[in-house]
Amino acid sequence: MTEHPIGEQARRGRALVALHGAVALFGFAGLFGKWLALPPVTIVFGRTLVASVALALLLRVTREPAARAGNRIEWRLAANGAVLALHWVAFFQAIQTASVAVGLLGFASFPLFVLVLEAAMRQRVLRVREWAVALLVAGGLALIVPEFRWENRVVRGLAWGIASGFSFALLAIGNRSLAQRHGASAIALWQNACAALCLLPLALGAGAVPGEREIVLLLVLGIVCTALAHTLFIGSLRALSAHTASVVTALEPVYGIALAFLLLGETPSARTLAGGALLVGAALHATRRSP
């Protein structure tokens, strides 16, 4: 029996709200880089540790099977956990070095790296449409840079942001094969757990001990901006196509910059806004279905 069109429309509407909420929370996470007076490794260790516990409880409630091969965690999950740790450390380093806008826009370069990495793995030449994405990304990044001097904090922050985008592209490509064998929540659980394990010695070496305020913020970051955002995102895919999800996800820098303006008083420069427009345009263009 088919679902009534009005009921289906309402279901899609709720899914779109959930999807936009998840993407807004992903962008909101960047603000914690300014609120938390902690090294990036400590922030990410706390985030992944809290998210791991929250996701483990979620899996227990939903009875979704954990991502294991026999009694062992699949090695690719552990490897992607290390990449996830690198991604988030670079992301928060970019924000602390420059601003939320610069960090988010540097991360928004990831569609270019996805195209290049996939072309290299498949040993094929980029199509015209894909070159257009590359040019938009390059132009957007060039606009953001005020001067080509490493001493400039925007240049350093953007470099960290680009490293965040590159590592995210590696993570996205690696997760595609894993998603064929494991549930999304299980993948998120083990990758967060492996990321926390990788960062444990670095966090101990940093010697930063969170106070009560920092612990509360880390709990919000791990539960709301990671576990809850992930759950909303995955849940929305039950009613929406992956294409729709990718288009909305491309708006993450827009949400993050708007929230930084409202809550932190960060006003991006005209150059940053122009570069951001090109980067968001590139992300949207990259989500178009391939011929």
MOSUL-V233437 format. One record per helix or strand of 3 or more residues. SS is the DSSP state (H for helix, E for strand). FROM is the first residue (numbers start at 1). LEN is the number of residues. If there is no record, write none. Layout:
# MOSUL-V233437
ss:from:len
SS:FROM:LEN
SS:FROM:LEN
This chain:
# MOSUL-V233437
ss:from:len
H:5:31
H:40:23
H:75:23
H:100:8
H:110:13
H:128:17
H:153:26
H:184:23
H:212:25
H:242:8
H:252:12
H:270:17
